[in-house]
Each structure stands twice: as structure tokens, then as C-alpha cells.
Amino acid sequence: MKRFATNPLTTLEYVWWWGKRVNDNVPISSQENIRPIEEHLQ
């Protein structure tokens, strides 16, 4: 089992990637964020 070197850059990139992956798997929250923008543009 390999151990990953823990440095701040890899941790931040992993957190960003994980957050992006979680957001991609939750379409409801994305629609909620888009809806107010569409209403604002009308």
C-alpha cells in the first residue's frame, strides 16, 4: 500500500477535485443555483 506525500498543494487539489465531483453528482443544487440567475435576467 503506497503512502501519499502530504503537502498543502496536493491536499488543496484533492479537496477541489472532490468538491467538484460531489457537485457534479448533485444536479438539484446546481439547478437551484441557476434558477435565481435566470429569474434575475428576465
Rosetta blueprint (number, residue, H / E / L):
1 M L
2 K L
3 R L
4 F L
5 A L
6 T L
7 N L
8 P H
9 L H
10 T H
11 T H
12 L H
13 E H
14 Y H
15 V H
16 W H
17 W H
18 W H
19 G H
20 K H
21 R H
22 V H
23 N H
24 D H
25 N L
26 V L
27 P H
28 I H
29 S H
30 S H
31 Q H
32 E H
33 N H
34 I H
35 R H
36 P H
37 I H
38 E H
39 E H
40 H H
41 L H
42 Q L
